[in-house]
Amino acid sequence: MQTLEGIDLIIFGVYIVSVILFGVWIANREKSTTASDYFLASRSLPWWAVGGSLIASNISAEQIIGMNGSGFELGLAIATYELMAAITLILVAKFLLPVFLKKEIYTMPQFLEERYDGTVRTIMSVFWIILFVFVNISTVLYLGALAIEQLLGVSLYIGIAGLVIYSACFSIFGGLKAVVWTDVVQVIVLMLGGTLAAVGILSYVGDGSVFTGIGLLMDTVPDHFEMLFEPDDTYIDIAAANELATGFDPDGKATELVAGDEIKSSFQLLPGFAMLFGGMWIVNTYYWGNNQYIIQRALAAKSLGEAQKGIAFAAFMKLFIPFFAVLPGIAAFYLLNVKGETVDIIKADQAFPWVLGNHVGVGFKGLTFAALVAAIGSSISSMVNSASTIFTIDIYNKFINPTASEKRQVTIGQISAGASLIIGAFIAPIWLNAGQAFQIIQEYTGFISPGVLTVFIFGMFYRRGTSKAALAVVLLSVPMSMAFKFLMPELPFLDRMALLFLISSALMIVISSMTSKTAAGTDRASTLDDVPILTSNTGVASQSLVSDMTLRIALALAVIAIGVATAIRLLVQPVPGVPDWAVYLFAILSVVVLVLLFTDKQKADYKAIDLEKSMFRTRTGFNVAAVAVLLVLAAIYGFLATLLDILKMTGKTVN
């Protein structure tokens, strides 16, 4: 493994110092004196800052390092997370963001109190803080430090400490404004540096030509370009293979693995059509629509129109990211397993640092490594700022000091941001023995995301949803996830998430019907038809509101896209180890939820949100962008499917 030296080290150092100075300058030039300044950048962000910051916050070590690790072992199918995210961003901008901006909230838990009650808000605040600090911040610090360890030759712990100091310089004192403006700079370096790394390795594979390199990879390792796995598809876990070869585990103890343990199911991680329909919609909608450190950028926009333009901009950038977040990992796999070169990779997540250390030219190596640190720093800063926002607004202001001044809130935000960084740093080394960190993050997050998504979308579009029903769904989310992981261990985690979404939806409707509480003097939404009445709960003329039937149909489409789609896929793609009755379970639950949706005669809850039709009208530019994203996605999947069919007909092997 080559380390940074000479001009590369200088470039890297100059960049890091420059970003730190820029962040400190922003923090001091525009000091945050109010909570709105510190947590939402005074709600003044233009569209390009929103879009750039979204990508910089999202594309971190878990994507660049983690997805290249998954690309090394699994292939391009992991890029589905990025490609489907482009569609999800469009849907979030169109249907969810207008509701959040209507409520003028600072945090996601704050929305839950607006719609349900303070108990739901508090429980979810604690959930999110734990998730941000113990999973998100800690894993990003670990993966970033892993790259620093390989490229600078320093210990993992020094790398973690360096990232903490780097991120703290502009995230703690400057608030969201400093984070976003440094994001704008860093996303440019990120896209440039990532592209340089991909061009470097692909040109090496293709003897000087990037396109020849891609073509050679598709020709020699076509299984790594399969986008939808079958139940019997497998991959080699390189960490387990190395452990079997050496006879020792990462701690230096005699291995307990036996021959065959290194062969694992690709389908368990990326279960075929579930990547297009089913659990993937839960993963992406939760991440892009209910995740504080992502949605906070859109909440800080100048207006709804600016926020939607920024999100559409981010959607286009997502389509390009697999070029440098997956293809270098596939190229490293080719060099090791097909070309037979010596590749110093003993675990999947070392693939991208290895590419960076060995196949990026002098000078560019330092810039590319700077881009990697930029991505890590942006994500850590975003997570830290969001954790401190939730703690300050949803915990401190509510329970500790409800009369806190604006200045005191900013101070508490800075203290809690620092605490989040320090705790995350102490937790980070526990991920040392992790395999594909990206997949681990998805599964841990999947313990709560189905229930959280249910509470949010039913809170917006199901007018009868009550606080007691939401509380039950939130509290049962993790226990149910753990129970089904134990009872049906062979069920892919994306399918498990779909199952939990159906159960949570049924619970939401049934418990709401038993605990309904309507506003005095209102009789809205008690029937299935669109009977005109004079006013809604908030006095808005009912003719201007989205009809009750429209809202039911929207929720039914979500149930079909997740539940019914999963039932059909399990029927045509039986999963080894998953009992046949699982198909009927998904089908029955889907039907039950659909029947409950269309037969529920309860009146609207007293805290139901009135959704005006005008909220969901978007500008022509946004609509054109949405269509363009769909067309590009269709072209990508169509091209890959056609090319793989040709390879099969010409005798190439696709597992």
Helices and strands as residue ranges (DSSP letters): H 7-29, H 35-40, G 41-43, H 47-58, H 61-73, G 76-79, H 80-91, I 92-96, H 97-103, H 108-115, H 118-131, I 132-137, H 138-152, H 156-171, H 175-205, H 210-220, G 222-225, E 234-236, H 238-246, E 263-265, H 266-269, G 272-275, H 279-290, H 292-299, H 304-320, H 322-325, H 327-337, G 348-350, H 351-358, H 364-390, I 391-400, H 406-427, G 428-433, H 437-445, H 449-461, H 467-487, H 493-514, G 542-544, H 548-559, I 560-564, H 565-572, H 581-599, G 613-616, H 620-649
